[in-house]
Amino acid sequence: PARSLELLTRSLELLTRLCSLAMGKKRPAPEPELTGCVHDGELYLHDGERVYSSERDWQGSLVQVGTLGANGAVELLVATRKPPVPPPPPPRPRDHPPPPPPAPPPPPALPPPPPPPGGPAAAACTCRALEWGRKCSCGAALGLGPLGGGGAGPGPSTLSREQQLQRVRQLTGDISEHGRLKQLDRAVGAFEQIFAEGLHPTGYAYSTLLNAHVLAGDLAGGARVFEAMMASKCRPNLVVYTTMLKGFCAAGDMTAAVHLLRRMAHGSPPLMADIRALNTFLRGCVRCGDAVAARWAFEMAGSAWRVVPDGVAHVALARLLSQSLALKELRAHVEARREERKERLKAVAAARSASPPPPPADAPLA
């Protein structure tokens, strides 16, 4: 065994040398023992004859910059000597920047704001759901915008009722245009302008701002608008719920989408999803590959919602079943759709045969 081990070791050494020669690589020469020295404030290394720089080149090799004299003095090469740095010229008088202006005096301290009408409970309220000039359950008035400007806002508008509605419609149109261009800051500014002029937003203004948040991908801001609309006298309708549902589905948050559909059904008054809301939810399921949520939506459509799924809904469910490899369920679903189509065609044929034939075109009028 010892002889075999020795032969194996020599073979490995020979193979290593052959590989080095084939790749054009040479074994690096051992570096000499170096000693540090200082010359003109710079650190150098020397081996007794040659002087090297303290910094290596990009290959990690030593760089010779001079030689070591007989008396131990460092003699640098001419090319490696650094030229002396000339001192900077003295600054001229016009180069001096002007002195900074004196700081303005601090403003006087403002008196503390009056306590809110709701008492200590209102002062401790941290509710962010009811914003844009509304009042929360404790009676504390919030600011005029999403950042909470504070104060009770301007007084009532001096315009007539028709002029107020026309102005609100104009600002709502601005919100819609900014939302279409995904200019969320301008849309929020137009909404805050309604309160700044002493007006009251309509339900359409709330829904338009909610749509602007959804189009911009700001679901947190859309949720605040939705909660503010819930707290005001403008109750959200099915279109507003579908817009919020679209935002959750586009973000892939199907848990929040299911919660929103259940909140619609248990609201006051309760709202049931229609075919548009069902298709919006199923598109989100296809985006996330959530076949369980799609099955739940089909069960709710046939029981509580009383919605008849159309072709778009059936195609979405079939796609999800194929993605989840539920082939038996997919085959049963396709066969059920074929039977429904046959029954529908039979019903149409029976209705046509039961109805009297139309009179000929050249028949005289009675």
C-alpha positions in Angstrom: 0.0 0.0 0.0 2.8 2.4 0.7 4.4 1.8 -2.7 1.0 2.4 -4.4 0.5 5.6 -2.5 3.9 6.9 -3.6 3.3 6.1 -7.2 -0.1 7.8 -7.1 1.5 11.0 -5.5 4.2 11.1 -8.3 1.6 10.6 -11.0 -0.5 13.5 -9.6 2.6 15.8 -9.5 3.5 14.9 -13.1 -0.1 15.5 -14.2 -0.1 18.9 -12.5 3.1 19.9 -14.3 1.8 18.8 -17.7 -1.4 20.8 -17.1 0.5 23.9 -16.2 2.7 23.6 -19.3 -0.3 23.0 -21.5 -2.1 26.1 -20.2 1.0 28.3 -20.6 1.2 28.9 -16.9 4.5 29.0 -15.0 4.9 28.4 -11.3 5.4 31.8 -9.7 8.9 32.5 -8.4 9.2 32.8 -4.7 9.2 36.4 -3.5 12.3 37.7 -1.7 12.2 38.7 1.9 11.2 42.3 1.9 11.8 45.1 4.5 10.0 48.3 4.8 11.6 51.8 4.6 10.4 55.4 4.4 11.7 57.9 1.8 10.3 61.4 1.4 7.3 60.5 3.5 6.4 57.5 1.3 6.5 53.8 2.3 8.7 51.5 0.2 9.9 47.8 0.3 13.4 46.6 -0.5 15.2 43.3 -0.5 18.7 44.7 0.0 19.2 45.7 -3.6 16.0 46.7 -5.3 13.3 49.0 -4.0 9.6 48.2 -4.7 6.4 50.2 -4.3 4.2 49.4 -1.4 1.3 48.9 -3.9 1.2 45.9 -6.3 0.0 46.0 -9.9 -3.3 44.5 -11.2 -1.6 41.0 -11.4 -0.5 41.1 -7.8 3.2 41.4 -8.7 5.8 43.7 -7.1 6.7 46.9 -9.0 10.3 48.0 -8.8 10.7 51.8 -8.4 14.4 52.2 -7.6 17.5 50.7 -6.1 19.1 50.8 -2.6 22.5 52.6 -2.4 25.6 51.5 -0.6 24.8 53.7 2.4 21.2 52.4 2.5 19.7 55.5 0.8 16.8 54.9 -1.6 17.5 56.0 -5.2 14.3 56.2 -7.1 14.0 56.0 -10.9 13.4 59.3 -12.6 10.2 58.2 -14.2 8.7 57.2 -10.8 9.5 60.4 -9.0 6.4 62.4 -8.3 6.7 66.1 -9.3 6.3 68.5 -6.4 2.8 69.8 -6.0 2.8 73.6 -6.3 1.1 75.4 -3.5 -2.3 76.9 -4.4 -2.3 80.5 -5.4 -3.5 82.9 -2.7 -7.3 83.7 -3.1 -8.1 87.1 -4.6 -10.4 89.4 -2.8 -13.2 88.9 -5.4 -13.1 85.2 -4.9 -14.4 85.4 -1.4 -18.1 84.7 -1.2 -20.3 87.3 0.4 -21.2 86.8 4.0 -24.5 85.0 4.5 -27.5 87.1 5.5 -28.5 87.1 9.1 -31.0 84.5 10.1 -34.6 85.8 10.5 -35.9 85.9 14.0 -38.0 82.9 15.0 -41.8 83.3 14.7 -43.8 83.8 17.8 -45.2 80.7 19.4 -48.9 80.1 18.5 -51.4 79.5 21.2 -52.5 75.9 21.6 -55.6 74.8 19.6 -58.9 74.6 21.3 -60.0 71.1 22.5 -62.2 69.2 20.0 -66.0 69.2 20.6 -66.0 65.5 21.5 -63.9 65.9 24.7 -60.8 63.9 25.7 -62.0 60.9 23.7 -62.0 62.9 20.5 -58.5 64.2 21.2 -57.2 60.6 21.6 -58.9 59.4 18.4 -56.5 58.1 15.8 -59.1 57.1 13.2 -57.9 57.6 9.7 -60.9 56.2 8.0 -63.1 59.3 8.0 -61.1 62.0 6.4 -61.7 64.9 4.0 -63.5 67.2 6.5 -65.8 64.5 8.0 -66.2 63.6 11.7 -65.5 60.3 13.3 -67.6 58.5 15.8 -66.1 60.4 18.7 -66.9 63.8 17.1 -63.3 65.0 16.3 -63.1 66.9 13.0 -60.3 65.8 10.8 -58.4 67.7 8.2 -59.3 68.7 4.6 -57.2 66.1 2.9 -55.5 62.7 3.2 -52.6 64.3 5.2 -54.9 65.8 7.8 -54.6 69.5 7.5 -56.5 70.1 10.7 -59.1 72.7 11.5 -62.7 72.8 10.7 -62.2 74.1 7.2 -63.8 77.1 5.4 -67.4 78.1 6.0 -70.3 77.2 3.8 -70.2 78.3 0.2 -72.1 81.4 -0.8 -73.1 79.9 -4.2 -76.6 78.8 -5.0 -77.6 75.1 -5.0 -77.4 74.8 -8.7 -74.0 76.6 -8.8 -72.6 74.3 -6.1 -73.7 71.2 -8.0 -72.2 72.6 -11.2 -68.9 73.4 -9.5 -68.8 69.9 -7.9 -69.5 68.3 -11.3 -66.6 70.4 -12.8 -64.2 69.3 -10.2 -65.3 65.7 -10.5 -64.6 65.9 -14.2 -61.1 67.1 -13.4 -60.7 64.1 -11.0 -61.8 61.7 -13.7 -59.4 63.2 -16.3 -56.4 63.2 -13.9 -57.2 59.6 -12.9 -57.4 58.5 -16.5 -53.8 60.0 -17.0 -52.7 58.3 -13.7 -52.0 61.8 -12.2 -53.0 60.8 -8.6 -51.6 63.9 -6.9 -53.7 66.2 -9.1 -56.8 64.1 -8.7 -56.5 64.3 -4.9 -55.8 68.0 -5.2 -59.0 68.5 -7.2 -61.0 66.5 -4.6 -59.6 68.6 -1.8 -60.6 71.7 -3.7 -64.2 70.7 -3.2 -63.8 71.1 0.6 -61.6 74.2 0.2 -64.5 76.0 -1.5 -67.0 75.0 1.2 -68.7 72.4 -1.0 -69.7 68.8 -0.4 -68.6 65.9 -2.6 -71.2 63.6 -4.2 -71.1 59.9 -4.4 -69.9 60.1 -7.9 -66.9 62.3 -6.8 -66.0 59.7 -4.2 -66.2 56.8 -6.7 -64.2 58.8 -9.3 -61.4 59.4 -6.8 -61.5 55.8 -5.8 -61.1 54.8 -9.4 -58.1 57.2 -9.7 -56.4 55.4 -6.8 -57.1 52.0 -8.3 -55.8 53.0 -11.7 -52.6 54.4 -10.1 -52.1 51.2 -8.1 -52.6 52.9 -4.7 -54.8 50.4 -2.9 -54.1 51.9 0.5 -55.3 55.3 -0.6 -58.3 53.7 -2.3 -59.2 51.9 0.9 -59.1 55.3 2.7 -61.4 56.8 0.1 -63.8 53.8 0.4 -63.9 54.1 4.2 -64.5 57.8 4.0 -67.4 57.3 1.6 -68.8 54.6 3.9 -68.8 57.2 6.8 -70.4 59.9 4.8 -74.0 60.2 3.6 -72.9 58.8 0.2 -73.3 55.1 0.4 -71.2 53.0 -2.1 -73.2 51.2 -4.7 -72.4 48.1 -6.7 -70.2 50.1 -9.1 -68.0 51.4 -6.3 -67.7 47.9 -4.8 -66.7 46.5 -8.2 -64.1 49.2 -8.6 -62.5 48.3 -5.3 -62.8 44.6 -6.2 -60.9 45.3 -9.4 -58.1 46.9 -7.5 -57.7 43.9 -5.2 -57.8 41.5 -8.0 -55.2 43.5 -10.1 -52.9 43.4 -7.1 -53.4 39.7 -6.6 -54.9 40.1 -3.1 -57.7 37.5 -3.4 -58.2 37.3 0.4 -59.2 41.0 0.5 -61.4 40.5 -2.6 -63.3 37.6 -0.9 -63.7 39.7 2.3 -65.0 42.6 0.2 -67.6 40.4 -1.5 -68.8 39.1 1.9 -68.9 42.7 3.2 -71.2 43.6 0.3 -73.6 40.8 1.2 -73.7 41.7 4.9 -73.9 45.4 4.5 -76.8 47.8 5.1 -78.5 47.5 2.7 -77.0 44.2 1.5 -75.6 44.2 -2.1 -75.2 41.1 -4.2 -72.5 40.7 -6.8 -73.7 40.9 -10.4 -72.2 39.3 -13.5 -69.7 42.1 -13.9 -68.4 41.7 -10.4 -68.3 37.9 -10.8 -66.2 38.2 -14.0 -63.9 40.7 -12.3 -63.3 38.3 -9.5 -62.7 35.4 -11.8 -60.1 37.3 -13.8 -58.3 37.9 -10.5 -58.5 34.2 -9.8 -57.0 33.4 -13.2 -54.2 35.9 -12.6 -53.3 34.3 -9.3 -54.2 30.7 -10.2 -56.7 30.4 -7.3 -59.1 27.6 -8.3 -60.5 27.3 -4.8 -61.7 30.9 -4.8 -63.2 30.4 -8.3 -65.2 27.4 -7.1 -66.4 29.4 -4.1 -67.6 32.2 -6.4 -69.5 29.8 -8.7 -71.2 28.3 -5.6 -72.2 31.8 -4.4 -73.4 32.8 -7.8 -75.8 29.9 -7.9 -77.1 30.3 -4.3 -76.8 33.7 -2.6 -76.0 36.0 -5.5 -78.5 34.4 -8.0 -76.3 35.2 -11.0 -76.2 33.1 -14.1 -72.5 32.8 -15.2 -71.9 33.7 -18.9 -69.4 32.4 -21.3 -66.6 34.5 -19.9 -67.1 33.1 -16.5 -67.2 29.5 -17.7 -64.0 30.0 -19.8 -62.2 31.4 -16.7 -63.3 28.4 -14.6 -62.3 26.0 -17.3 -58.9 27.6 -17.5 -58.3 27.4 -13.8 -59.4 23.7 -13.7 -56.9 22.9 -16.5 -54.1 24.8 -14.7 -54.8 22.9 -11.5 -54.9 19.5 -13.4 -58.5 18.8 -12.2 -59.2 16.9 -15.5 -62.3 15.0 -14.2 -63.9 18.2 -12.9 -63.0 20.0 -16.1 -64.6 17.2 -18.2 -67.7 17.2 -16.1 -67.9 21.0 -16.4 -67.6 20.9 -20.2 -70.2 18.1 -20.5 -72.6 20.1 -18.3 -72.2 23.2 -20.6 -72.9 21.0 -23.6 -76.1 19.7 -22.1 -77.2 23.2 -21.1 -76.6 24.3 -24.7 -78.7 21.4 -26.1 -81.6 22.2 -23.7 -81.4 25.8 -24.7 -81.6 25.0 -28.4 -84.5 22.6 -27.7 -86.4 25.3 -25.8 -85.9 27.8 -28.6 -87.1 25.3 -31.3 -90.2 24.5 -29.2 -91.0 28.2 -28.8 -90.7 28.7 -32.5 -92.9 25.7 -33.3 -95.6 26.8 -30.8 -95.9 30.3 -32.2 -98.1 30.9 -35.3 -96.2 31.4 -38.5 -95.8 35.0 -39.7 -98.2 36.0 -42.5 -96.8 36.2 -46.0 -95.5 39.5 -47.2 -98.1 39.9 -49.9 -101.1 39.1 -47.7 -103.8 41.8 -47.5 -104.2 43.7 -44.3 -107.3 42.9 -42.2 
